[in-house]
Amino acid sequence: MYSRIYNYISLIIEVQTKTVESNIRNTLQDHWRQSGEKVLLKIQENYHGIISQKNGAPTPRKFLIYLVEKYKKSEDRAYKKDSKTCYKLFERYSLDV
């Protein structure tokens, strides 16, 4: 994660690699810990990944892996649904171009 993903993100947002990981970890922990009841219910309904027994939040690594796997599954379903359309992270484009 450090050498590939965090390093790449750190170059984009111009911060140190360690800062990327700690910011993700702090955000996850704060969000899981300080959210209201409605938000926590939504998290429980939508996030089915591994969480820490200590703080009840996922680690940055587990969370990012979960998101990638979920994205891949949704991408596969979308591609099967409409074979002329491809979905990439944050964009959609047609194969007819």
N, C-alpha and C positions, 0 to 999 in steps of 0.2 A: 504494500500500500504506500509506504513512504517513497520508495524509489520511482514508482510509476504515477499513481493517482494523486497523492498529496503533493509530490514535486510539481506535477503539471498544473494543479490548481494554484500552488504557491507562485508559479511564474505568471499566471493570468492575473491574480489579484495582488501580486507584488508584496507578499509576506513570506516569512520563513516557513519551511515545511512543517516544523513542530507546531507552529501556530495554527495551521490548517487543522491538524488532528485535534488539538486541544479545543479549538473553537467548535468543531463538530461535536465533540464529546460534551462540552459544557452546554451547548444548545439542546442536545438530546436530553441530558439530565434535567436541565431547567424546565424544558417543555413537559416532560413526563411528571415531574415533581410539582410544578406550580400551575398546571392547567386546571380549569374548572371541570366539574363533573361531566358536562356534555362533551367536552373535548376528549377527556379520558375515555369515555364510552366509545367515541368515534375511533380513537387509537386502538382500543381493544378489538373493535369490529374489523378494522382494516389492516392492522399490523399483526402478523402471525409468526414473526421471527423470534429468535432467542433474545431474552432479556436477562439482565444481571439480577441475581438474588439480593445483592447489596443495595442497589438504588432503584431497581425496577425499570431501568432503561436499557436499551441495547447499547453495545459498544459501537463506536463509529464503523469499525470494520464489518461487524455483523449487520448493521443497518444498511450500509452501502451494498453489501453482497445481496441482502434481501431485496433492495430496490432494483438492482440489476436483474436478478432472477425474475422478479415480478414484471419488469419491463420486457424481458425476453419472451415471457409467456404471453403478454398482451400483444406484443409484436407478431408472434406466431399466429395468434387468433385473428388479428387484423389482416395479416397477409392471406390467410386461408379464406377469409370473408370476401375480400376483393383482391384478386390476384393482379390487378393492374395498378394497385396502389402500394407503395412501400412506406413504412414508418421508421424514422430514425429518431433518436433522442432529440426532443425539442423541435422536430420539423417533420413535415409530411410532403411527399412529392409524388407525382404521377410518373409511371413508366412510359407514357405515351409521348413524352417530350423528345 
